[in-house]
Amino acid sequence: MGEEQRQILQMVADGKVSADEGARLLEALEKGQRRRRDLDSPARMAREKKRIIRERIRDGETGGFEGLRDIGRMVRSMIRDSIPGMDEDELPDELEEPVDGDFKPLDGPLELEEGTRLRISRTPVRNSAGSLLVSGNDGSSLEIVGDESPEVRVSTERDTVYLVWSTGDLHLSVPQTVEELTVKILGGDIIINDLSASTRLKTKGGDIGLYDVTGDFSAKTMGGNVMIRLGEGWSEDSKASTMGGSISLEVRESTGARITARTMGGDINVGEGLSAERRSGHTGSSAVSIDLSDGEDGPELKLKTMGGDISMVVFEEETSKDDAGKKRRGKK
């Protein structure tokens, strides 16, 4: 069985296409594989997969939270059985349901002590979606941003604070006193901006954006893209993976990291200023290693995608007050 046939079977198992649609795709692939190779780029295929997932979540065709969890299990099982070399840790973990607890409405700013662990999740609601935007602040208060925000509930257990909401987009201002941030949502995007906390992000059907982050991170999405811009002072091992999406990475000129990028079903594009130390594979299944550590013991960043492209570029750094503040807030 060829790689393209396996990808179509995975799309069926993932609920991106119906069984009948999958059969038609397999038939078309068999008849015009050579012609399709010339007409369809990996990036276009990734966008189509993402569109299908979002439409099915929006239209409620996924069978609810339990149905999506079952689909996730089937996808992982099929990939392990059919694709050699695809390890368990490369696949998105199951989304967990919000923790049970004594939740109360978050009516105002919430003071968070140094070392706080923050857990954020969105309660799955049929035919509903909602994205999360987290912006770092230099104080010690967690606040909801915006006048038309959804209702947020909070529960505290020792050094851990749990936040949950149900529908609509949520914008939070999170203090740098947060040591660890975990976000798990279904059917929405996650955007993190200017934060130094250790970050764990998981979503199905949405994009993940990490901008000017200085702490270590793990980002996993099924059906979405991942955008990363490393902050000044970032120096911890991190990783990002997606199934059905692409990954874009911006590194600073001073980033002393070892980067490994791997894709199945896409291309790897290395921009000016980055030199690939090692390449392997071919179009549709390839890997690239880049060493910016200058022989030092630098952090390692792993990027993996199935069904999408990976692009990596260097952006020119600018000296400003904001940059200086970010540097002070870097590694704790």
C-alpha positions in Angstrom: 0.0 0.0 0.0 1.4 3.4 -1.0 1.8 6.4 1.3 -1.1 8.3 -0.3 -3.5 5.4 0.2 -2.6 5.3 3.9 -3.2 9.0 4.3 -6.7 8.6 2.7 -7.5 5.8 5.1 -6.4 8.0 8.0 -8.6 10.8 6.8 -11.6 8.4 6.9 -10.7 7.2 10.4 -10.3 10.8 11.5 -13.7 11.7 10.2 -12.3 14.2 7.7 -14.1 12.4 4.9 -16.9 9.7 4.9 -16.3 6.1 3.8 -17.9 6.7 0.4 -15.8 9.8 -0.1 -12.7 7.9 0.9 -13.5 5.1 -1.7 -13.9 7.7 -4.4 -10.5 9.3 -3.4 -8.8 5.9 -3.6 -10.3 5.3 -7.0 -9.2 8.7 -8.3 -5.8 8.2 -6.9 -5.4 4.9 -8.7 -6.5 6.3 -12.0 -4.6 9.6 -12.0 -1.8 9.4 -9.5 0.8 10.8 -11.9 -1.5 13.7 -12.9 -2.4 14.5 -9.4 1.3 14.7 -8.4 1.7 17.6 -10.9 -1.5 19.4 -9.9 -1.7 19.1 -6.1 0.9 20.4 -3.7 1.3 19.1 -0.2 0.4 22.5 1.2 -2.9 22.5 -0.7 -3.7 19.0 0.7 -3.0 20.2 4.2 -5.3 23.1 3.8 -8.1 20.9 2.5 -7.7 18.5 5.5 -7.9 21.4 7.9 -11.0 22.8 6.2 -12.8 19.4 6.4 -12.1 19.0 10.1 -13.3 22.5 10.9 -16.5 22.1 8.9 -17.3 18.8 10.6 -16.7 20.2 14.1 -18.8 23.3 13.2 -21.6 21.2 11.8 -21.7 18.8 14.7 -20.8 15.8 12.6 -18.2 14.4 14.9 -20.6 12.6 17.3 -19.8 14.7 20.4 -16.7 14.6 22.7 -16.9 10.9 23.2 -17.0 10.3 19.4 -14.0 12.5 18.8 -12.1 10.7 21.6 -12.9 7.3 19.9 -11.8 8.7 16.5 -8.5 9.7 18.1 -7.9 6.2 19.4 -8.7 4.7 15.9 -6.3 7.1 14.1 -3.4 6.3 16.5 -4.0 2.6 16.1 -4.2 2.7 12.3 -1.0 4.8 12.1 0.9 2.5 14.4 -0.2 -0.5 12.3 0.3 0.9 8.9 3.2 3.4 9.0 6.6 2.1 10.1 8.7 4.6 12.1 5.7 6.7 13.4 6.2 6.6 17.1 3.6 7.0 19.8 5.0 10.3 21.0 4.5 11.9 17.6 0.7 11.6 17.8 -1.6 14.0 19.6 -2.7 12.8 23.0 -6.3 12.5 23.9 -8.0 15.6 25.2 -9.1 15.2 28.8 -12.3 16.4 30.2 -12.2 19.4 32.6 -11.3 18.5 36.2 -14.1 18.1 38.7 -14.1 20.7 41.5 -15.8 23.6 43.2 -15.9 26.1 40.4 -17.0 29.7 40.9 -17.4 32.5 38.5 -14.3 34.6 37.8 -15.7 38.1 38.5 -12.5 40.1 38.7 -8.6 40.0 38.8 -7.2 36.9 40.4 -3.8 37.1 42.2 -1.5 34.3 41.4 1.6 33.6 43.5 5.1 32.7 42.1 5.1 29.1 41.0 1.4 28.8 40.2 0.3 26.1 37.8 -2.5 27.2 35.5 -4.8 24.7 33.8 -7.3 26.0 31.1 -9.9 24.0 29.3 -13.1 24.6 27.3 -16.1 22.4 28.1 -17.1 20.7 24.9 -20.5 21.9 23.6 -22.1 20.6 20.5 -22.1 22.9 17.5 -19.9 25.4 19.4 -16.3 26.6 19.2 -14.1 29.0 20.9 -10.5 30.1 20.7 -8.1 31.2 23.5 -5.6 34.1 23.4 -3.1 34.4 26.3 -1.0 37.5 26.7 1.7 37.7 29.4 1.9 40.6 31.8 4.6 41.8 34.3 2.3 41.8 37.3 0.8 39.1 39.5 -2.9 39.3 38.5 -4.8 37.1 36.0 -7.5 39.1 34.2 -10.1 38.6 31.5 -9.6 41.0 28.6 -12.5 42.6 26.8 -16.0 43.7 27.6 -17.8 41.0 25.7 -16.1 37.9 27.2 -17.6 34.5 27.9 -18.3 33.3 31.4 -15.3 31.9 33.0 -15.3 29.6 36.1 -12.3 29.1 38.4 -11.3 26.5 41.0 -8.1 26.4 43.1 -6.3 23.4 44.6 -3.1 24.2 46.4 -0.7 25.7 43.8 -2.9 24.8 40.9 -5.6 27.0 39.4 -8.2 25.6 37.0 -10.1 27.8 34.5 -13.0 26.6 32.3 -15.3 28.2 29.8 -17.9 26.9 27.4 -18.5 29.0 24.3 -17.0 32.0 22.5 -13.4 33.4 22.3 -11.5 34.1 25.5 -8.7 36.5 26.0 -6.7 36.3 29.2 -3.9 38.4 30.6 -1.6 36.0 32.5 1.1 37.1 34.9 4.7 35.9 34.6 4.3 34.4 38.1 2.7 31.4 36.4 5.3 28.6 36.3 3.4 26.1 34.2 0.5 26.6 31.7 -1.6 23.7 30.3 -4.3 24.3 27.7 -6.6 21.6 26.3 -9.5 22.6 24.0 -11.6 21.2 21.2 -12.5 23.0 18.0 -10.6 26.3 18.5 -7.3 28.1 18.2 -4.7 28.6 20.9 -2.5 31.7 20.8 0.2 32.4 23.4 2.0 35.7 23.3 5.0 37.0 25.4 5.0 34.3 28.2 7.8 32.8 30.1 5.9 29.8 31.6 6.5 26.2 30.7 3.6 25.6 28.3 1.7 22.5 27.2 -0.9 23.1 24.5 -3.3 20.6 22.8 -6.2 21.2 20.4 -8.2 19.4 17.8 -9.5 21.3 14.8 -7.6 24.5 15.6 -4.3 26.3 15.0 -1.6 26.9 17.6 0.5 30.1 17.7 3.5 30.7 20.0 4.9 34.2 19.8 7.9 35.5 21.7 7.8 32.6 24.2 10.8 32.1 26.4 9.9 29.0 28.3 9.9 25.4 27.1 6.8 24.3 25.3 5.0 21.3 23.8 2.3 22.1 21.1 0.1 19.4 19.5 -2.8 19.8 17.2 -4.9 17.6 14.9 -6.2 19.5 11.9 -4.4 22.8 12.4 -1.2 24.7 11.7 1.5 25.6 14.2 3.2 29.0 14.1 6.2 29.6 16.4 8.4 32.7 17.0 11.0 32.1 19.6 11.5 34.8 22.2 14.8 36.2 23.3 16.1 34.1 26.1 14.4 30.9 25.0 16.7 28.1 26.0 14.7 25.0 26.9 14.1 21.8 24.9 10.7 22.0 23.1 8.6 20.3 20.5 5.6 20.9 18.2 3.6 18.5 16.1 0.5 18.5 13.9 -1.5 16.0 11.9 -3.1 17.6 8.8 -1.4 21.0 9.1 1.9 22.9 8.5 4.5 24.3 10.8 6.2 27.7 10.5 9.2 28.7 12.6 10.9 32.0 13.1 14.2 32.0 15.1 16.3 34.9 16.2 19.8 35.4 15.0 21.0 34.7 18.5 19.1 31.5 18.9 21.6 28.8 19.8 19.4 25.7 19.2 19.6 22.4 17.5 16.5 22.0 15.3 15.2 18.8 13.8 12.2 18.9 11.3 10.4 15.9 9.9 7.4 15.7 7.6 5.3 12.9 6.0 3.3 14.3 3.1 5.0 17.7 2.7 8.1 19.7 2.0 10.7 21.3 4.3 11.8 24.8 3.3 14.9 26.3 5.0 15.2 30.1 4.7 18.2 32.3 4.2 20.5 32.4 7.2 19.8 28.8 8.1 22.0 26.0 6.9 20.7 22.4 6.8 23.4 20.2 8.4 21.7 17.0 7.2 18.9 16.2 4.9 17.3 12.8 4.3 14.2 11.4 2.5 12.4 12.9 -0.5 9.5 15.2 -1.3 6.5 13.9 0.7 8.7 12.3 3.4 11.8 14.1 4.5 13.8 15.3 7.5 16.2 18.2 8.1 18.6 18.9 10.9 20.0 22.4 11.7 22.6 23.2 14.3 22.8 26.8 15.5 24.6 26.0 18.8 28.1 26.8 17.6 29.3 23.7 19.5 27.6 24.7 22.8 25.1 22.6 24.7 22.1 24.4 23.3 18.4 23.5 23.5 16.7 21.1 21.1 13.6 21.9 19.1 11.7 19.1 17.4 9.1 19.8 14.7 7.0 17.0 13.2 4.0 17.1 10.8 1.9 14.6 8.9 0.2 16.0 5.8 1.9 19.5 5.8 4.9 21.6 5.1 7.6 22.9 7.5 9.2 26.3 6.9 12.0 27.9 8.9 13.4 31.4 8.7 15.5 33.9 10.6 14.1 37.3 11.5 16.2 40.3 12.3 16.2 41.3 15.9 15.4 44.9 17.0 16.6 46.5 20.2 13.7 48.1 22.1 12.3 48.6 25.6 9.9 45.7 25.0 12.7 43.5 24.0 14.7 44.4 27.1 11.7 43.5 29.2 11.4 40.2 27.5 15.0 39.4 28.1 14.6 40.1 31.8 11.6 37.8 31.9 13.4 35.0 30.0 14.5 31.8 31.7 13.6 31.7 35.4 
